[in-house]
Amino acid sequence: MNTVRIVYRPDKSVAVIYPAPNSRHKGEKKDLWLKRVFERTMTGSDLAGLPFDDVDKSELPQTREHRNTWTGEKGKGITEK
């Protein structure tokens, strides 16, 4: 499991959703599991309706030390301020 969802807020800050591996049901296909987890996380939250990209977590900045400075736009990924 290397897929994460980057959600882009209007102020260009981002939220990164990391699916918990133990949330996958036995026999559940990866694509259906990710869809279920991502939709459940976003529905009814302040992330609902915002643009997002599903990417491999290797596309995130290498260190999370300054993650509060991450910004981004759909299709352009994450950068650090």
mmCIF file of the N, C-alpha and C atoms, coordinates in Angstrom:
data_MODEL
# 
_entry.id   MODEL 
# 
loop_
_atom_site.group_PDB 
_atom_site.id 
_atom_site.type_symbol 
_atom_site.label_atom_id 
_atom_site.label_alt_id 
_atom_site.label_comp_id 
_atom_site.label_asym_id 
_atom_site.label_entity_id 
_atom_site.label_seq_id 
_atom_site.pdbx_PDB_ins_code 
_atom_site.Cartn_x 
_atom_site.Cartn_y 
_atom_site.Cartn_z 
_atom_site.occupancy 
_atom_site.B_iso_or_equiv 
_atom_site.pdbx_formal_charge 
_atom_site.auth_seq_id 
_atom_site.auth_comp_id 
_atom_site.auth_asym_id 
_atom_site.auth_atom_id 
_atom_site.pdbx_PDB_model_num 
ATOM 1   N N  . MET A 1 1  ? 0.839   -1.178  0.000   1.00 0.00 ? 1  MET A N  1 
ATOM 2   C CA . MET A 1 1  ? 0.000   0.000   0.000   1.00 0.00 ? 1  MET A CA 1 
ATOM 3   C C  . MET A 1 1  ? 0.880   1.235   0.000   1.00 0.00 ? 1  MET A C  1 
ATOM 4   N N  . ASN A 1 2  ? 0.915   1.909   -1.122  1.00 0.00 ? 2  ASN A N  1 
ATOM 5   C CA . ASN A 1 2  ? 1.722   3.109   -1.224  1.00 0.00 ? 2  ASN A CA 1 
ATOM 6   C C  . ASN A 1 2  ? 0.909   4.307   -1.676  1.00 0.00 ? 2  ASN A C  1 
ATOM 7   N N  . THR A 1 3  ? -0.382  4.131   -1.867  1.00 0.00 ? 3  THR A N  1 
ATOM 8   C CA . THR A 1 3  ? -1.216  5.218   -2.370  1.00 0.00 ? 3  THR A CA 1 
ATOM 9   C C  . THR A 1 3  ? -1.701  6.092   -1.224  1.00 0.00 ? 3  THR A C  1 
ATOM 10  N N  . VAL A 1 4  ? -1.567  7.406   -1.429  1.00 0.00 ? 4  VAL A N  1 
ATOM 11  C CA . VAL A 1 4  ? -2.106  8.383   -0.486  1.00 0.00 ? 4  VAL A CA 1 
ATOM 12  C C  . VAL A 1 4  ? -2.954  9.360   -1.285  1.00 0.00 ? 4  VAL A C  1 
ATOM 13  N N  . ARG A 1 5  ? -3.826  10.066  -0.595  1.00 0.00 ? 5  ARG A N  1 
ATOM 14  C CA . ARG A 1 5  ? -4.653  11.088  -1.249  1.00 0.00 ? 5  ARG A CA 1 
ATOM 15  C C  . ARG A 1 5  ? -4.203  12.451  -0.747  1.00 0.00 ? 5  ARG A C  1 
ATOM 16  N N  . ILE A 1 6  ? -3.879  13.328  -1.688  1.00 0.00 ? 6  ILE A N  1 
ATOM 17  C CA . ILE A 1 6  ? -3.549  14.712  -1.370  1.00 0.00 ? 6  ILE A CA 1 
ATOM 18  C C  . ILE A 1 6  ? -4.798  15.528  -1.662  1.00 0.00 ? 6  ILE A C  1 
ATOM 19  N N  . VAL A 1 7  ? -5.292  16.234  -0.661  1.00 0.00 ? 7  VAL A N  1 
ATOM 20  C CA . VAL A 1 7  ? -6.480  17.072  -0.810  1.00 0.00 ? 7  VAL A CA 1 
ATOM 21  C C  . VAL A 1 7  ? -6.007  18.529  -0.756  1.00 0.00 ? 7  VAL A C  1 
ATOM 22  N N  . TYR A 1 8  ? -6.439  19.315  -1.743  1.00 0.00 ? 8  TYR A N  1 
ATOM 23  C CA . TYR A 1 8  ? -5.987  20.697  -1.880  1.00 0.00 ? 8  TYR A CA 1 
ATOM 24  C C  . TYR A 1 8  ? -7.052  21.654  -1.357  1.00 0.00 ? 8  TYR A C  1 
ATOM 25  N N  . ARG A 1 9  ? -6.690  22.404  -0.336  1.00 0.00 ? 9  ARG A N  1 
ATOM 26  C CA . ARG A 1 9  ? -7.603  23.390  0.241   1.00 0.00 ? 9  ARG A CA 1 
ATOM 27  C C  . ARG A 1 9  ? -7.523  24.699  -0.546  1.00 0.00 ? 9  ARG A C  1 
ATOM 28  N N  . PRO A 1 10 ? -8.565  25.540  -0.472  1.00 0.00 ? 10 PRO A N  1 
ATOM 29  C CA . PRO A 1 10 ? -8.567  26.814  -1.211  1.00 0.00 ? 10 PRO A CA 1 
ATOM 30  C C  . PRO A 1 10 ? -7.379  27.727  -0.888  1.00 0.00 ? 10 PRO A C  1 
ATOM 31  N N  . ASP A 1 11 ? -6.855  27.648  0.336   1.00 0.00 ? 11 ASP A N  1 
ATOM 32  C CA . ASP A 1 11 ? -5.706  28.491  0.699   1.00 0.00 ? 11 ASP A CA 1 
ATOM 33  C C  . ASP A 1 11 ? -4.369  27.891  0.264   1.00 0.00 ? 11 ASP A C  1 
ATOM 34  N N  . LYS A 1 12 ? -4.439  26.809  -0.524  1.00 0.00 ? 12 LYS A N  1 
ATOM 35  C CA . LYS A 1 12 ? -3.293  26.070  -1.065  1.00 0.00 ? 12 LYS A CA 1 
ATOM 36  C C  . LYS A 1 12 ? -2.601  25.172  -0.044  1.00 0.00 ? 12 LYS A C  1 
ATOM 37  N N  . SER A 1 13 ? -3.082  25.126  1.198   1.00 0.00 ? 13 SER A N  1 
ATOM 38  C CA . SER A 1 13 ? -2.563  24.133  2.132   1.00 0.00 ? 13 SER A CA 1 
ATOM 39  C C  . SER A 1 13 ? -3.107  22.768  1.694   1.00 0.00 ? 13 SER A C  1 
ATOM 40  N N  . VAL A 1 14 ? -2.516  21.716  2.194   1.00 0.00 ? 14 VAL A N  1 
ATOM 41  C CA . VAL A 1 14 ? -2.911  20.370  1.778   1.00 0.00 ? 14 VAL A CA 1 
ATOM 42  C C  . VAL A 1 14 ? -3.185  19.487  2.986   1.00 0.00 ? 14 VAL A C  1 
ATOM 43  N N  . ALA A 1 15 ? -4.001  18.493  2.748   1.00 0.00 ? 15 ALA A N  1 
ATOM 44  C CA . ALA A 1 15 ? -4.204  17.409  3.704   1.00 0.00 ? 15 ALA A CA 1 
ATOM 45  C C  . ALA A 1 15 ? -3.781  16.132  2.993   1.00 0.00 ? 15 ALA A C  1 
ATOM 46  N N  . VAL A 1 16 ? -3.062  15.279  3.683   1.00 0.00 ? 16 VAL A N  1 
ATOM 47  C CA . VAL A 1 16 ? -2.630  14.009  3.099   1.00 0.00 ? 16 VAL A CA 1 
ATOM 48  C C  . VAL A 1 16 ? -3.292  12.893  3.894   1.00 0.00 ? 16 VAL A C  1 
ATOM 49  N N  . ILE A 1 17 ? -4.028  12.046  3.193   1.00 0.00 ? 17 ILE A N  1 
ATOM 50  C CA . ILE A 1 17 ? -4.728  10.928  3.822   1.00 0.00 ? 17 ILE A CA 1 
ATOM 51  C C  . ILE A 1 17 ? -3.933  9.649   3.563   1.00 0.00 ? 17 ILE A C  1 
ATOM 52  N N  . TYR A 1 18 ? -3.499  9.024   4.646   1.00 0.00 ? 18 TYR A N  1 
ATOM 53  C CA . TYR A 1 18 ? -2.768  7.757   4.587   1.00 0.00 ? 18 TYR A CA 1 
ATOM 54  C C  . TYR A 1 18 ? -3.725  6.650   5.031   1.00 0.00 ? 18 TYR A C  1 
ATOM 55  N N  . PRO A 1 19 ? -4.149  5.754   4.122   1.00 0.00 ? 19 PRO A N  1 
ATOM 56  C CA . PRO A 1 19 ? -5.045  4.674   4.532   1.00 0.00 ? 19 PRO A CA 1 
ATOM 57  C C  . PRO A 1 19 ? -4.344  3.710   5.499   1.00 0.00 ? 19 PRO A C  1 
ATOM 58  N N  . ALA A 1 20 ? -5.011  3.347   6.545   1.00 0.00 ? 20 ALA A N  1 
ATOM 59  C CA . ALA A 1 20 ? -4.460  2.384   7.494   1.00 0.00 ? 20 ALA A CA 1 
ATOM 60  C C  . ALA A 1 20 ? -4.538  0.988   6.882   1.00 0.00 ? 20 ALA A C  1 
ATOM 61  N N  . PRO A 1 21 ? -3.410  0.293   6.742   1.00 0.00 ? 21 PRO A N  1 
ATOM 62  C CA . PRO A 1 21 ? -3.418  -1.033  6.116   1.00 0.00 ? 21 PRO A CA 1 
ATOM 63  C C  . PRO A 1 21 ? -4.384  -2.015  6.765   1.00 0.00 ? 21 PRO A C  1 
ATOM 64  N N  . ASN A 1 22 ? -4.570  -1.908  8.068   1.00 0.00 ? 22 ASN A N  1 
ATOM 65  C CA . ASN A 1 22 ? -5.472  -2.858  8.748   1.00 0.00 ? 22 ASN A CA 1 
ATOM 66  C C  . ASN A 1 22 ? -6.946  -2.543  8.517   1.00 0.00 ? 22 ASN A C  1 
ATOM 67  N N  . SER A 1 23 ? -7.246  -1.466  7.776   1.00 0.00 ? 23 SER A N  1 
ATOM 68  C CA . SER A 1 23 ? -8.645  -1.159  7.461   1.00 0.00 ? 23 SER A CA 1 
ATOM 69  C C  . SER A 1 23 ? -9.139  -1.932  6.244   1.00 0.00 ? 23 SER A C  1 
ATOM 70  N N  . ARG A 1 24 ? -8.233  -2.619  5.583   1.00 0.00 ? 24 ARG A N  1 
ATOM 71  C CA . ARG A 1 24 ? -8.612  -3.402  4.393   1.00 0.00 ? 24 ARG A CA 1 
ATOM 72  C C  . ARG A 1 24 ? -9.243  -4.713  4.823   1.00 0.00 ? 24 ARG A C  1 
ATOM 73  N N  . HIS A 1 25 ? -10.447 -4.964  4.303   1.00 0.00 ? 25 HIS A N  1 
ATOM 74  C CA . HIS A 1 25 ? -11.160 -6.201  4.615   1.00 0.00 ? 25 HIS A CA 1 
ATOM 75  C C  . HIS A 1 25 ? -10.503 -7.374  3.890   1.00 0.00 ? 25 HIS A C  1 
ATOM 76  N N  . LYS A 1 26 ? -10.577 -8.530  4.493   1.00 0.00 ? 26 LYS A N  1 
ATOM 77  C CA . LYS A 1 26 ? -10.009 -9.737  3.888   1.00 0.00 ? 26 LYS A CA 1 
ATOM 78  C C  . LYS A 1 26 ? -10.632 -9.960  2.514   1.00 0.00 ? 26 LYS A C  1 
ATOM 79  N N  . GLY A 1 27 ? -9.782  -10.107 1.502   1.00 0.00 ? 27 GLY A N  1 
ATOM 80  C CA . GLY A 1 27 ? -10.248 -10.351 0.144   1.00 0.00 ? 27 GLY A CA 1 
ATOM 81  C C  . GLY A 1 27 ? -10.671 -9.099  -0.614  1.00 0.00 ? 27 GLY A C  1 
ATOM 82  N N  . GLU A 1 28 ? -10.643 -7.939  0.022   1.00 0.00 ? 28 GLU A N  1 
ATOM 83  C CA . GLU A 1 28 ? -11.075 -6.698  -0.631  1.00 0.00 ? 28 GLU A CA 1 
ATOM 84  C C  . GLU A 1 28 ? -10.018 -6.254  -1.642  1.00 0.00 ? 28 GLU A C  1 
ATOM 85  N N  . LYS A 1 29 ? -10.465 -5.931  -2.850  1.00 0.00 ? 29 LYS A N  1 
ATOM 86  C CA . LYS A 1 29 ? -9.544  -5.461  -3.876  1.00 0.00 ? 29 LYS A CA 1 
ATOM 87  C C  . LYS A 1 29 ? -8.998  -4.092  -3.491  1.00 0.00 ? 29 LYS A C  1 
ATOM 88  N N  . LYS A 1 30 ? -7.736  -3.855  -3.841  1.00 0.00 ? 30 LYS A N  1 
ATOM 89  C CA . LYS A 1 30 ? -7.059  -2.621  -3.439  1.00 0.00 ? 30 LYS A CA 1 
ATOM 90  C C  . LYS A 1 30 ? -7.813  -1.377  -3.890  1.00 0.00 ? 30 LYS A C  1 
ATOM 91  N N  . ASP A 1 31 ? -8.266  -1.339  -5.138  1.00 0.00 ? 31 ASP A N  1 
ATOM 92  C CA . ASP A 1 31 ? -8.930  -0.133  -5.641  1.00 0.00 ? 31 ASP A CA 1 
ATOM 93  C C  . ASP A 1 31 ? -10.242 0.140   -4.903  1.00 0.00 ? 31 ASP A C  1 
ATOM 94  N N  . LEU A 1 32 ? -10.993 -0.896  -4.568  1.00 0.00 ? 32 LEU A N  1 
ATOM 95  C CA . LEU A 1 32 ? -12.242 -0.716  -3.830  1.00 0.00 ? 32 LEU A CA 1 
ATOM 96  C C  . LEU A 1 32 ? -11.982 -0.299  -2.392  1.00 0.00 ? 32 LEU A C  1 
ATOM 97  N N  . TRP A 1 33 ? -10.945 -0.856  -1.786  1.00 0.00 ? 33 TRP A N  1 
ATOM 98  C CA . TRP A 1 33 ? -10.562 -0.487  -0.422  1.00 0.00 ? 33 TRP A CA 1 
ATOM 99  C C  . TRP A 1 33 ? -10.171 0.993   -0.351  1.00 0.00 ? 33 TRP A C  1 
ATOM 100 N N  . LEU A 1 34 ? -9.307  1.427   -1.283  1.00 0.00 ? 34 LEU A N  1 
ATOM 101 C CA . LEU A 1 34 ? -8.884  2.824   -1.281  1.00 0.00 ? 34 LEU A CA 1 
ATOM 102 C C  . LEU A 1 34 ? -10.068 3.761   -1.506  1.00 0.00 ? 34 LEU A C  1 
ATOM 103 N N  . LYS A 1 35 ? -10.939 3.408   -2.438  1.00 0.00 ? 35 LYS A N  1 
ATOM 104 C CA . LYS A 1 35 ? -12.113 4.240   -2.688  1.00 0.00 ? 35 LYS A CA 1 
ATOM 105 C C  . LYS A 1 35 ? -12.961 4.363   -1.423  1.00 0.00 ? 35 LYS A C  1 
ATOM 106 N N  . ARG A 1 36 ? -13.193 3.248   -0.736  1.00 0.00 ? 36 ARG A N  1 
ATOM 107 C CA . ARG A 1 36 ? -14.006 3.233   0.481   1.00 0.00 ? 36 ARG A CA 1 
ATOM 108 C C  . ARG A 1 36 ? -13.372 4.096   1.568   1.00 0.00 ? 36 ARG A C  1 
ATOM 109 N N  . VAL A 1 37 ? -12.088 3.923   1.790   1.00 0.00 ? 37 VAL A N  1 
ATOM 110 C CA . VAL A 1 37 ? -11.404 4.659   2.857   1.00 0.00 ? 37 VAL A CA 1 
ATOM 111 C C  . VAL A 1 37 ? -11.363 6.154   2.544   1.00 0.00 ? 37 VAL A C  1 
ATOM 112 N N  . PHE A 1 38 ? -10.992 6.506   1.321   1.00 0.00 ? 38 PHE A N  1 
ATOM 113 C CA . PHE A 1 38 ? -10.888 7.917   0.965   1.00 0.00 ? 38 PHE A CA 1 
ATOM 114 C C  . PHE A 1 38 ? -12.254 8.606   1.010   1.00 0.00 ? 38 PHE A C  1 
ATOM 115 N N  . GLU A 1 39 ? -13.283 7.955   0.478   1.00 0.00 ? 39 GLU A N  1 
ATOM 116 C CA . GLU A 1 39 ? -14.623 8.562   0.495   1.00 0.00 ? 39 GLU A CA 1 
ATOM 117 C C  . GLU A 1 39 ? -15.132 8.730   1.918   1.00 0.00 ? 39 GLU A C  1 
ATOM 118 N N  . ARG A 1 40 ? -14.916 7.730   2.752   1.00 0.00 ? 40 ARG A N  1 
ATOM 119 C CA . ARG A 1 40 ? -15.389 7.813   4.132   1.00 0.00 ? 40 ARG A CA 1 
ATOM 120 C C  . ARG A 1 40 ? -14.661 8.932   4.882   1.00 0.00 ? 40 ARG A C  1 
ATOM 121 N N  . THR A 1 41 ? -13.389 9.084   4.625   1.00 0.00 ? 41 THR A N  1 
ATOM 122 C CA . THR A 1 41 ? -12.606 10.121  5.297   1.00 0.00 ? 41 THR A CA 1 
ATOM 123 C C  . THR A 1 41 ? -13.044 11.516  4.880   1.00 0.00 ? 41 THR A C  1 
ATOM 124 N N  . MET A 1 42 ? -13.357 11.701  3.601   1.00 0.00 ? 42 MET A N  1 
ATOM 125 C CA . MET A 1 42 ? -13.683 13.033  3.097   1.00 0.00 ? 42 MET A CA 1 
ATOM 126 C C  . MET A 1 42 ? -15.147 13.415  3.301   1.00 0.00 ? 42 MET A C  1 
ATOM 127 N N  . THR A 1 43 ? -16.052 12.459  3.217   1.00 0.00 ? 43 THR A N  1 
ATOM 128 C CA . THR A 1 43 ? -17.476 12.747  3.328   1.00 0.00 ? 43 THR A CA 1 
ATOM 129 C C  . THR A 1 43 ? -17.811 13.305  4.705   1.00 0.00 ? 43 THR A C  1 
ATOM 130 N N  . GLY A 1 44 ? -18.523 14.423  4.709   1.00 0.00 ? 44 GLY A N  1 
ATOM 131 C CA . GLY A 1 44 ? -18.946 15.026  5.960   1.00 0.00 ? 44 GLY A CA 1 
ATOM 132 C C  . GLY A 1 44 ? -17.857 15.776  6.699   1.00 0.00 ? 44 GLY A C  1 
ATOM 133 N N  . SER A 1 45 ? -16.701 15.932  6.072   1.00 0.00 ? 45 SER A N  1 
ATOM 134 C CA . SER A 1 45 ? -15.613 16.677  6.714   1.00 0.00 ? 45 SER A CA 1 
ATOM 135 C C  . SER A 1 45 ? -15.375 17.976  5.951   1.00 0.00 ? 45 SER A C  1 
ATOM 136 N N  . ASP A 1 46 ? -14.450 18.770  6.432   1.00 0.00 ? 46 ASP A N  1 
ATOM 137 C CA . ASP A 1 46 ? -14.115 20.009  5.723   1.00 0.00 ? 46 ASP A CA 1 
ATOM 138 C C  . ASP A 1 46 ? -13.389 19.739  4.415   1.00 0.00 ? 46 ASP A C  1 
ATOM 139 N N  . LEU A 1 47 ? -13.076 18.478  4.134   1.00 0.00 ? 47 LEU A N  1 
ATOM 140 C CA . LEU A 1 47 ? -12.407 18.103  2.888   1.00 0.00 ? 47 LEU A CA 1 
ATOM 141 C C  . LEU A 1 47 ? -13.396 17.743  1.774   1.00 0.00 ? 47 LEU A C  1 
ATOM 142 N N  . ALA A 1 48 ? -14.652 17.580  2.124   1.00 0.00 ? 48 ALA A N  1 
ATOM 143 C CA . ALA A 1 48 ? -15.672 17.171  1.146   1.00 0.00 ? 48 ALA A CA 1 
ATOM 144 C C  . ALA A 1 48 ? -15.741 18.176  -0.001  1.00 0.00 ? 48 ALA A C  1 
ATOM 145 N N  . GLY A 1 49 ? -15.719 17.661  -1.217  1.00 0.00 ? 49 GLY A N  1 
ATOM 146 C CA . GLY A 1 49 ? -15.865 18.489  -2.405  1.00 0.00 ? 49 GLY A CA 1 
ATOM 147 C C  . GLY A 1 49 ? -14.603 19.188  -2.869  1.00 0.00 ? 49 GLY A C  1 
ATOM 148 N N  . LEU A 1 50 ? -13.501 19.041  -2.130  1.00 0.00 ? 50 LEU A N  1 
ATOM 149 C CA . LEU A 1 50 ? -12.258 19.688  -2.535  1.00 0.00 ? 50 LEU A CA 1 
ATOM 150 C C  . LEU A 1 50 ? -11.525 18.850  -3.582  1.00 0.00 ? 50 LEU A C  1 
ATOM 151 N N  . PRO A 1 51 ? -10.718 19.492  -4.421  1.00 0.00 ? 51 PRO A N  1 
ATOM 152 C CA . PRO A 1 51 ? -9.953  18.740  -5.416  1.00 0.00 ? 51 PRO A CA 1 
ATOM 153 C C  . PRO A 1 51 ? -8.881  17.887  -4.734  1.00 0.00 ? 51 PRO A C  1 
ATOM 154 N N  . PHE A 1 52 ? -8.522  16.784  -5.384  1.00 0.00 ? 52 PHE A N  1 
ATOM 155 C CA . PHE A 1 52 ? -7.534  15.877  -4.807  1.00 0.00 ? 52 PHE A CA 1 
ATOM 156 C C  . PHE A 1 52 ? -6.801  15.139  -5.908  1.00 0.00 ? 52 PHE A C  1 
ATOM 157 N N  . ASP A 1 53 ? -5.683  14.563  -5.545  1.00 0.00 ? 53 ASP A N  1 
ATOM 158 C CA . ASP A 1 53 ? -4.929  13.634  -6.397  1.00 0.00 ? 53 ASP A CA 1 
ATOM 159 C C  . ASP A 1 53 ? -4.589  12.426  -5.552  1.00 0.00 ? 53 ASP A C  1 
ATOM 160 N N  . ASP A 1 54 ? -4.683  11.241  -6.141  1.00 0.00 ? 54 ASP A N  1 
ATOM 161 C CA . ASP A 1 54 ? -4.216  10.022  -5.504  1.00 0.00 ? 54 ASP A CA 1 
ATOM 162 C C  . ASP A 1 54 ? -2.842  9.725   -6.100  1.00 0.00 ? 54 ASP A C  1 
ATOM 163 N N  . VAL A 1 55 ? -1.828  9.652   -5.256  1.00 0.00 ? 55 VAL A N  1 
ATOM 164 C CA . VAL A 1 55 ? -0.457  9.495   -5.724  1.00 0.00 ? 55 VAL A CA 1 
ATOM 165 C C  . VAL A 1 55 ? 0.270   8.454   -4.886  1.00 0.00 ? 55 VAL A C  1 
ATOM 166 N N  . ASP A 1 56 ? 1.392   8.006   -5.394  1.00 0.00 ? 56 ASP A N  1 
ATOM 167 C CA . ASP A 1 56 ? 2.265   7.140   -4.621  1.00 0.00 ? 56 ASP A CA 1 
ATOM 168 C C  . ASP A 1 56 ? 2.939   7.997   -3.548  1.00 0.00 ? 56 ASP A C  1 
ATOM 169 N N  . LYS A 1 57 ? 3.057   7.474   -2.351  1.00 0.00 ? 57 LYS A N  1 
ATOM 170 C CA . LYS A 1 57 ? 3.611   8.282   -1.272  1.00 0.00 ? 57 LYS A CA 1 
ATOM 171 C C  . LYS A 1 57 ? 5.058   8.689   -1.526  1.00 0.00 ? 57 LYS A C  1 
ATOM 172 N N  . SER A 1 58 ? 5.730   8.053   -2.477  1.00 0.00 ? 58 SER A N  1 
ATOM 173 C CA . SER A 1 58 ? 7.096   8.452   -2.829  1.00 0.00 ? 58 SER A CA 1 
ATOM 174 C C  . SER A 1 58 ? 7.121   9.837   -3.491  1.00 0.00 ? 58 SER A C  1 
ATOM 175 N N  . GLU A 1 59 ? 5.962   10.331  -3.953  1.00 0.00 ? 59 GLU A N  1 
ATOM 176 C CA . GLU A 1 59 ? 5.883   11.653  -4.567  1.00 0.00 ? 59 GLU A CA 1 
ATOM 177 C C  . GLU A 1 59 ? 5.776   12.783  -3.539  1.00 0.00 ? 59 GLU A C  1 
ATOM 178 N N  . LEU A 1 60 ? 5.621   12.421  -2.269  1.00 0.00 ? 60 LEU A N  1 
ATOM 179 C CA . LEU A 1 60 ? 5.579   13.421  -1.203  1.00 0.00 ? 60 LEU A CA 1 
ATOM 180 C C  . LEU A 1 60 ? 6.995   13.888  -0.895  1.00 0.00 ? 60 LEU A C  1 
ATOM 181 N N  . PRO A 1 61 ? 7.151   15.078  -0.296  1.00 0.00 ? 61 PRO A N  1 
ATOM 182 C CA . PRO A 1 61 ? 8.492   15.491  0.143   1.00 0.00 ? 61 PRO A CA 1 
ATOM 183 C C  . PRO A 1 61 ? 9.103   14.407  1.026   1.00 0.00 ? 61 PRO A C  1 
ATOM 184 N N  . GLN A 1 62 ? 10.404  14.244  0.937   1.00 0.00 ? 62 GLN A N  1 
ATOM 185 C CA . GLN A 1 62 ? 11.096  13.151  1.621   1.00 0.00 ? 62 GLN A CA 1 
ATOM 186 C C  . GLN A 1 62 ? 11.022  13.231  3.144   1.00 0.00 ? 62 GLN A C  1 
ATOM 187 N N  . THR A 1 63 ? 10.919  14.420  3.687   1.00 0.00 ? 63 THR A N  1 
ATOM 188 C CA . THR A 1 63 ? 10.833  14.566  5.130   1.00 0.00 ? 63 THR A CA 1 
ATOM 189 C C  . THR A 1 63 ? 9.501   15.199  5.507   1.00 0.00 ? 63 THR A C  1 
ATOM 190 N N  . ARG A 1 64 ? 8.928   14.731  6.589   1.00 0.00 ? 64 ARG A N  1 
ATOM 191 C CA . ARG A 1 64 ? 7.667   15.302  7.073   1.00 0.00 ? 64 ARG A CA 1 
ATOM 192 C C  . ARG A 1 64 ? 7.931   16.366  8.130   1.00 0.00 ? 64 ARG A C  1 
ATOM 193 N N  . GLU A 1 65 ? 9.202   16.671  8.368   1.00 0.00 ? 65 GLU A N  1 
ATOM 194 C CA . GLU A 1 65 ? 9.581   17.614  9.412   1.00 0.00 ? 65 GLU A CA 1 
ATOM 195 C C  . GLU A 1 65 ? 8.887   18.968  9.247   1.00 0.00 ? 65 GLU A C  1 
ATOM 196 N N  . HIS A 1 66 ? 8.733   19.431  8.011   1.00 0.00 ? 66 HIS A N  1 
ATOM 197 C CA . HIS A 1 66 ? 8.125   20.737  7.751   1.00 0.00 ? 66 HIS A CA 1 
ATOM 198 C C  . HIS A 1 66 ? 6.772   20.603  7.063   1.00 0.00 ? 66 HIS A C  1 
ATOM 199 N N  . ARG A 1 67 ? 6.046   19.530  7.370   1.00 0.00 ? 67 ARG A N  1 
ATOM 200 C CA . ARG A 1 67 ? 4.778   19.278  6.673   1.00 0.00 ? 67 ARG A CA 1 
ATOM 201 C C  . ARG A 1 67 ? 3.746   20.386  6.858   1.00 0.00 ? 67 ARG A C  1 
ATOM 202 N N  . ASN A 1 68 ? 3.883   21.195  7.909   1.00 0.00 ? 68 ASN A N  1 
ATOM 203 C CA . ASN A 1 68 ? 2.952   22.306  8.093   1.00 0.00 ? 68 ASN A CA 1 
ATOM 204 C C  . ASN A 1 68 ? 3.209   23.428  7.086   1.00 0.00 ? 68 ASN A C  1 
ATOM 205 N N  . THR A 1 69 ? 4.282   23.325  6.310   1.00 0.00 ? 69 THR A N  1 
ATOM 206 C CA . THR A 1 69 ? 4.570   24.327  5.273   1.00 0.00 ? 69 THR A CA 1 
ATOM 207 C C  . THR A 1 69 ? 4.263   23.794  3.870   1.00 0.00 ? 69 THR A C  1 
ATOM 208 N N  . TRP A 1 70 ? 3.743   22.577  3.781   1.00 0.00 ? 70 TRP A N  1 
ATOM 209 C CA . TRP A 1 70 ? 3.432   22.010  2.466   1.00 0.00 ? 70 TRP A CA 1 
ATOM 210 C C  . TRP A 1 70 ? 2.263   22.768  1.842   1.00 0.00 ? 70 TRP A C  1 
ATOM 211 N N  . THR A 1 71 ? 2.379   23.052  0.552   1.00 0.00 ? 71 THR A N  1 
ATOM 212 C CA . THR A 1 71 ? 1.295   23.656  -0.216  1.00 0.00 ? 71 THR A CA 1 
ATOM 213 C C  . THR A 1 71 ? 1.163   22.874  -1.514  1.00 0.00 ? 71 THR A C  1 
ATOM 214 N N  . GLY A 1 72 ? 0.068   23.096  -2.231  1.00 0.00 ? 72 GLY A N  1 
ATOM 215 C CA . GLY A 1 72 ? -0.086  22.394  -3.496  1.00 0.00 ? 72 GLY A CA 1 
ATOM 216 C C  . GLY A 1 72 ? -1.328  22.787  -4.238  1.00 0.00 ? 72 GLY A C  1 
ATOM 217 N N  . GLU A 1 73 ? -1.371  22.326  -5.482  1.00 0.00 ? 73 GLU A N  1 
ATOM 218 C CA . GLU A 1 73 ? -2.521  22.516  -6.361  1.00 0.00 ? 73 GLU A CA 1 
ATOM 219 C C  . GLU A 1 73 ? -2.747  21.227  -7.126  1.00 0.00 ? 73 GLU A C  1 
ATOM 220 N N  . LYS A 1 74 ? -3.998  20.965  -7.463  1.00 0.00 ? 74 LYS A N  1 
ATOM 221 C CA . LYS A 1 74 ? -4.344  19.743  -8.194  1.00 0.00 ? 74 LYS A CA 1 
ATOM 222 C C  . LYS A 1 74 ? -3.488  19.627  -9.445  1.00 0.00 ? 74 LYS A C  1 
ATOM 223 N N  . GLY A 1 75 ? -2.933  18.449  -9.642  1.00 0.00 ? 75 GLY A N  1 
ATOM 224 C CA . GLY A 1 75 ? -2.121  18.172  -10.813 1.00 0.00 ? 75 GLY A CA 1 
ATOM 225 C C  . GLY A 1 75 ? -0.683  18.658  -10.719 1.00 0.00 ? 75 GLY A C  1 
ATOM 226 N N  . LYS A 1 76 ? -0.382  19.430  -9.666  1.00 0.00 ? 76 LYS A N  1 
ATOM 227 C CA . LYS A 1 76 ? 0.984   19.955  -9.512  1.00 0.00 ? 76 LYS A CA 1 
ATOM 228 C C  . LYS A 1 76 ? 1.711   19.380  -8.322  1.00 0.00 ? 76 LYS A C  1 
ATOM 229 N N  . GLY A 1 77 ? 0.998   18.624  -7.485  1.00 0.00 ? 77 GLY A N  1 
ATOM 230 C CA . GLY A 1 77 ? 1.632   18.004  -6.339  1.00 0.00 ? 77 GLY A CA 1 
ATOM 231 C C  . GLY A 1 77 ? 1.912   18.960  -5.199  1.00 0.00 ? 77 GLY A C  1 
ATOM 232 N N  . ILE A 1 78 ? 2.828   18.546  -4.342  1.00 0.00 ? 78 ILE A N  1 
ATOM 233 C CA . ILE A 1 78 ? 3.150   19.286  -3.117  1.00 0.00 ? 78 ILE A CA 1 
ATOM 234 C C  . ILE A 1 78 ? 4.507   19.962  -3.248  1.00 0.00 ? 78 ILE A C  1 
ATOM 235 N N  . THR A 1 79 ? 4.587   21.158  -2.715  1.00 0.00 ? 79 THR A N  1 
ATOM 236 C CA . THR A 1 79 ? 5.859   21.851  -2.571  1.00 0.00 ? 79 THR A CA 1 
ATOM 237 C C  . THR A 1 79 ? 5.944   22.364  -1.132  1.00 0.00 ? 79 THR A C  1 
ATOM 238 N N  . GLU A 1 80 ? 7.137   22.708  -0.715  1.00 0.00 ? 80 GLU A N  1 
ATOM 239 C CA . GLU A 1 80 ? 7.317   23.297  0.617   1.00 0.00 ? 80 GLU A CA 1 
ATOM 240 C C  . GLU A 1 80 ? 7.523   24.779  0.466   1.00 0.00 ? 80 GLU A C  1 
ATOM 241 N N  . LYS A 1 81 ? 6.849   25.557  1.332   1.00 0.00 ? 81 LYS A N  1 
ATOM 242 C CA . LYS A 1 81 ? 7.007   27.021  1.298   1.00 0.00 ? 81 LYS A CA 1 
ATOM 243 C C  . LYS A 1 81 ? 8.433   27.390  1.589   1.00 0.00 ? 81 LYS A C  1 
# 
